[in-house]
Amino acid sequence: MVYLSKIAVAAACFASSVLAHPGEHHDAQAVKREIVARDQMASAAKRSIDSCSNSLKHREVNARSVARRANIARDIRQKRNIKSKPKKYRRDLATLEIYEAINHNETALGYTPATPETTIFSANTSCILSPENTDGPYYVTGESIRKNVTEGQAGIPLYLEVQYLDINTCLPVPDVYVDIWNCNSTGLYSGVNVTGNEGSYDSTFLRGIQVSDSDGVASFETLFPGHYDGRATHTHLLSHQNVSVLSNGTIQGGTVSHIGQLFWNEDLRSAVEATYPYNTNTQTVVSNADDMWSIVQAENDYDPFPEYLYLGDDITDGLLAWIQIGINVTADQTSSSYYSVAAVLQADGGHAVASNFTGGSGGNGTTNGTAPS
C-alpha cells in the first residue's frame, strides 16, 4: 500500500523579514532572487549531467556504489548486533510532492531477501542533488578532520554517505574536503553562542570534515538533526578543494566548490521526533513546504532528499543514508552571497567572527579559520 501525505504549496510571497536560523534575518526580495539563481544553476547542471549519466564509466561508478552501500549496511548491522530485517524507503522522483510525501515500505515494494542489491542501494543520478544553497549563519571554520562527529550527543544514529560527481563528466571527484554540521536533537548548534542558540564557541559536536575517496565518497557517523523555529529539518554540507592539511588535523586555503543543505522527508522526521530526546523539543516545527528556501520548487532539476535505509525494524536502530551531489569543479563560492563564516575554532578555543547574523547577504567568507599547526 502507498501512503500519501499532501503538502501545501509554499506561499508565493515572504514576510518582510524571514527568520531562518535563530539570530538570522533575511531580506525577502534577496531570498527570492537567490532562489531564482539557485534554480537556474540546478537546471543548467542537470542538462550537463544528463548528457553523461549513461556512460560506461559512470555505470561502473554506480555499480561500485551499490556494493559499497550494501557492505556498509551489513557491517553496521553486525557491529550493533541488529537482527531484525532492514527497511528501505524510496521515492518516485517526478515532483517534489512525490519526492517528499510518498514512503514505500519494503512490503509495498515487494523487497525480499532475494531482492537485488542494485534495486535497494541504487541512487538517482539523472538529477542534480542538493544544489547550491546558503550555508546559514552557523558555519565554523577550523573544525577537525574526523568521521564520527557525535561526541556522545543523544539521538538517532545516522551514517551518511555523500558522493561528489563532476557535472561535466559524471565521474567521481576525489580529494574534496567536506564540512558537515547540523543542530542536535533539541535544535542547538555547537560552535556559536547567540540569542536563540545559547551554546558555546568552544563546542564541536556534530561538526567535522571528511575527504572524498577515489569514488568521490565522504562518509560521516553523525545524528539525525532536530528542528528549530524558522527552518525545515536539514543538514549542512560545504565542500573544499585544493586545500592544505595542517599537522593538527584541520584544513586551510583552497576553494569552496559547493554549499548545500540536505532535507529529510516529513514521515521520516515525524518518526524520529517521536523518540527521545527529540520529543522533548518544544520549538515550532517548520515543514519542508514552508521552508524559506522554497525546496518545494525542486521538481525535476534537483532532489535535496537523501535515499535512506532503516538498519533494523525500529528507527532507533539507526539509519544509513546516501546522496549524490553534482558539482562544478572549477567553481569557487568563497566570494558568493551563499558563503559566510560565523566563528573560527583555533588552538585556544572558538571565537566569533561576525557580530551580527545576516545570512545570505554575503559577509565573512574569506576568513581563514584554521587552527595554528
C-alpha positions in Angstrom: 0.0 0.0 0.0 1.3 3.5 -0.8 0.7 6.2 1.8 0.4 9.9 0.6 0.5 13.0 2.7 -0.3 16.0 0.7 2.0 19.0 1.1 0.8 22.6 0.8 2.3 24.7 -1.9 4.6 27.3 -0.3 3.3 30.9 -0.2 4.4 33.0 -3.2 5.5 35.9 -1.1 7.6 36.2 2.0 7.1 38.4 5.1 9.3 41.5 5.2 11.8 39.8 7.4 12.2 36.0 7.3 13.5 34.1 10.2 15.9 31.3 9.3 18.4 30.2 12.0 18.0 31.8 15.4 19.5 35.2 15.3 19.4 35.4 11.5 17.2 37.6 9.3 17.0 37.8 5.6 15.7 40.4 3.2 12.6 38.8 1.5 13.5 40.1 -2.0 17.1 39.0 -1.7 15.9 35.5 -0.8 13.6 35.4 -3.8 16.5 36.4 -6.1 18.7 33.7 -4.6 16.1 31.1 -5.1 15.7 32.0 -8.8 19.5 31.9 -9.2 19.8 28.6 -7.4 17.1 27.0 -9.6 18.8 28.3 -12.8 22.1 26.8 -11.7 20.4 23.5 -10.9 18.7 23.4 -14.3 21.9 24.1 -16.2 23.8 21.5 -14.2 21.1 18.9 -14.8 21.3 19.4 -18.5 25.1 18.8 -18.2 24.9 15.7 -16.1 22.1 14.2 -18.2 24.5 14.2 -21.2 27.0 11.9 -19.4 24.9 9.9 -17.0 24.7 6.8 -19.2 28.4 6.5 -19.9 30.1 3.2 -19.2 32.4 4.7 -16.6 29.5 6.3 -14.8 27.7 3.0 -14.7 30.8 1.4 -13.3 30.9 4.0 -10.5 27.2 3.2 -9.7 27.9 -0.5 -9.6 30.7 0.1 -7.0 28.4 2.4 -5.0 25.8 -0.3 -4.8 28.3 -2.8 -3.5 29.8 -0.3 -1.0 26.4 0.7 0.5 25.4 -2.9 0.9 28.6 -3.7 2.7 28.3 -0.7 4.9 24.7 -1.7 5.9 25.9 -5.3 6.7 28.9 -4.0 8.7 26.8 -1.6 10.8 24.1 -4.2 11.5 26.7 -6.7 12.6 28.6 -4.2 14.8 25.4 -3.2 16.5 24.1 -6.8 16.6 20.9 -5.8 14.8 19.0 -9.0 14.0 15.7 -7.6 12.6 15.1 -7.1 8.9 16.2 -3.7 7.5 13.7 -1.5 5.7 14.3 0.6 2.5 12.3 3.7 1.8 12.3 5.1 -1.7 10.7 7.9 -3.6 9.3 8.4 -7.0 11.3 11.3 -8.5 8.6 13.0 -10.6 7.8 16.1 -8.4 8.8 17.3 -5.0 5.4 16.3 -3.6 6.2 12.8 -4.6 9.9 13.1 -3.6 8.8 14.3 -0.2 5.5 12.7 0.6 5.4 9.1 -0.6 7.0 6.5 1.5 7.1 2.9 0.3 7.9 0.3 2.8 9.6 -2.9 1.9 6.3 -4.8 1.7 4.9 -2.3 -0.8 8.0 -2.6 -2.9 8.0 -6.3 -2.7 11.5 -6.4 -1.2 12.6 -9.8 0.0 16.0 -11.3 0.9 16.3 -12.1 -2.8 15.8 -8.6 -4.0 18.9 -7.5 -5.9 21.2 -5.0 -4.1 21.1 -2.9 -7.3 17.4 -2.2 -6.5 17.9 -1.4 -2.8 21.1 0.5 -2.9 20.9 2.5 -6.1 20.8 6.3 -6.3 19.2 8.7 -8.7 21.8 10.3 -11.0 19.6 11.9 -13.6 19.0 14.9 -11.3 21.5 17.3 -9.6 21.1 16.5 -6.0 21.5 19.2 -3.3 22.1 22.4 -5.4 23.8 25.5 -4.1 22.2 27.0 -1.1 23.1 29.3 1.7 25.4 27.9 4.4 23.4 29.8 7.0 25.0 31.9 9.8 26.4 29.0 11.8 29.3 27.8 9.7 32.5 27.4 11.7 36.0 27.1 10.2 38.9 25.2 11.8 36.9 22.0 12.5 38.8 18.7 12.7 39.1 16.0 10.1 37.1 13.2 11.6 34.4 10.7 10.6 32.5 10.3 13.9 31.1 13.7 15.0 28.6 12.6 17.6 30.6 13.4 20.8 28.1 11.5 22.9 25.1 13.5 21.9 21.8 11.6 22.2 19.7 10.9 19.1 19.1 8.6 16.2 22.4 7.4 14.7 22.9 8.4 11.1 25.6 7.0 8.8 25.7 9.5 5.9 27.4 8.9 2.6 27.9 11.8 0.3 29.2 11.2 -3.2 30.5 14.1 -5.3 30.3 13.9 -9.1 31.6 16.2 -11.8 28.6 17.7 -13.6 30.5 17.7 -16.9 31.8 14.1 -16.8 29.5 12.3 -14.3 32.7 10.9 -12.8 33.7 11.0 -9.1 35.6 14.0 -7.7 38.3 12.8 -5.3 40.0 14.9 -2.6 37.0 17.0 -1.8 37.2 18.1 1.8 33.6 18.1 3.1 32.4 20.1 6.2 29.2 18.8 7.8 27.2 20.4 10.6 23.7 20.3 11.9 21.8 21.0 15.1 21.4 18.4 17.8 18.2 16.6 18.8 16.8 19.6 20.6 17.7 22.2 18.0 21.0 23.5 19.3 24.1 24.1 17.2 27.6 23.8 18.6 30.3 26.4 17.9 28.2 29.5 18.3 26.6 31.4 21.1 23.9 33.9 20.0 20.4 34.8 21.0 18.2 31.8 20.2 21.2 29.5 20.1 22.8 29.8 23.5 25.7 27.4 23.0 29.4 27.6 23.3 32.0 28.8 20.8 34.3 26.0 22.2 31.8 23.2 21.5 32.3 21.0 18.4 29.6 18.3 18.5 28.0 17.3 15.1 30.7 19.1 13.2 33.6 17.7 11.2 35.4 17.2 7.9 36.0 14.2 5.7 37.8 13.9 2.4 36.3 12.1 -0.6 38.0 9.0 -1.8 38.7 7.8 -5.4 34.9 7.3 -5.9 34.1 10.8 -4.7 32.7 9.5 -1.4 32.9 11.2 2.0 31.1 9.5 4.9 30.1 10.6 8.4 28.9 9.0 11.5 26.5 11.6 12.8 23.0 12.0 14.2 19.7 12.8 12.6 19.2 16.6 13.1 16.5 18.1 15.3 14.3 21.1 14.4 14.1 24.7 15.5 11.9 27.7 14.8 12.2 29.1 11.2 13.7 26.2 9.2 12.7 22.8 8.0 14.9 20.0 9.3 18.2 19.9 7.4 21.9 19.0 7.3 24.6 21.4 6.1 27.4 20.4 3.7 30.2 22.5 2.3 33.0 21.2 0.1 36.5 22.5 -0.3 39.1 21.7 -3.0 42.8 22.2 -3.3 43.3 22.7 0.5 46.3 22.3 2.7 46.0 19.8 5.5 47.7 21.0 8.7 49.5 18.8 11.2 46.8 19.3 13.8 44.1 17.7 11.6 42.5 20.8 10.2 42.5 22.4 6.7 43.2 25.8 5.3 43.1 27.6 1.9 41.7 26.2 -1.3 38.3 26.9 -2.9 34.7 26.3 -1.9 33.2 24.3 -4.7 29.8 23.6 -3.3 27.5 24.8 -0.5 24.3 22.8 0.1 21.7 21.6 2.5 20.1 18.1 2.7 16.5 17.9 3.7 14.6 15.0 5.2 11.0 14.0 4.4 8.2 14.6 6.8 7.4 10.9 7.5 11.0 10.3 8.5 11.2 13.4 10.6 8.0 12.6 12.4 9.2 9.0 13.1 12.5 10.4 14.5 10.8 13.0 16.6 8.5 10.6 18.3 11.6 9.2 20.1 13.6 10.6 23.0 15.2 13.2 23.2 13.7 14.7 20.1 10.2 14.6 21.7 11.4 17.0 24.4 12.0 19.8 21.8 9.3 22.4 22.3 10.3 24.7 19.3 8.0 25.1 16.4 8.2 22.6 13.6 8.6 24.0 10.1 7.6 21.7 7.2 9.6 21.3 4.0 6.7 23.1 2.2 7.0 26.1 4.4 10.8 26.4 4.5 12.0 29.8 3.4 14.3 28.4 0.7 11.4 27.0 -1.2 12.6 23.5 -1.6 9.1 22.8 -3.0 10.4 24.2 -6.2 12.8 21.3 -6.7 10.6 19.5 -9.2 12.8 17.7 -11.7 16.0 19.7 -11.7 17.3 18.5 -8.3 16.4 16.3 -5.4 17.5 17.5 -1.9 16.3 14.4 -0.1 18.8 11.5 0.5 17.9 7.9 0.0 17.8 6.1 3.3 17.5 2.7 4.9 16.3 1.7 8.4 19.1 -0.5 9.6 16.6 -2.5 11.6 12.8 -2.7 12.0 12.9 0.2 14.5 14.2 3.7 13.8 16.2 3.7 17.0 18.5 1.1 15.4 19.7 3.9 13.2 19.7 5.0 9.6 22.0 4.6 6.6 21.5 7.5 4.1 23.2 8.4 0.8 23.1 11.1 -1.8 25.0 12.1 -4.9 25.9 15.7 -5.4 26.8 17.2 -8.8 29.5 20.0 -8.5 31.2 22.3 -10.9 34.9 21.6 -10.1 36.0 25.0 -11.4 33.6 26.9 -9.2 34.6 28.9 -6.1 31.9 30.2 -3.7 34.2 32.0 -1.3 33.1 35.4 -2.5 29.4 34.5 -3.1 26.5 35.6 -1.0 25.9 31.9 0.0 29.1 31.8 2.0 29.6 33.3 5.4 31.6 32.4 8.5 30.2 32.8 12.0 33.1 31.6 14.1 36.6 30.2 14.0 37.9 27.3 16.0 41.6 27.8 17.0 44.0 26.2 19.4 42.8 28.3 22.2 39.1 27.7 21.5 36.3 29.1 19.4 35.9 32.8 18.5 33.1 34.7 16.9 33.8 36.2 13.5 30.5 38.0 12.8 28.8 40.1 15.4 25.5 40.2 13.5 24.0 37.3 11.6 22.6 38.5 8.3 22.6 35.2 6.4 22.6 35.3 2.6 23.7 38.8 2.2 27.4 38.0 2.0 30.0 38.8 4.5 32.8 37.0 6.1 33.6 34.3 3.5 37.3 34.7 3.1 38.3 34.4 6.8 40.8 31.7 7.4 39.5 29.7 10.4 42.1 27.1 10.7 43.9 26.5 14.0 47.7 27.0 14.1 49.7 23.9 13.4 
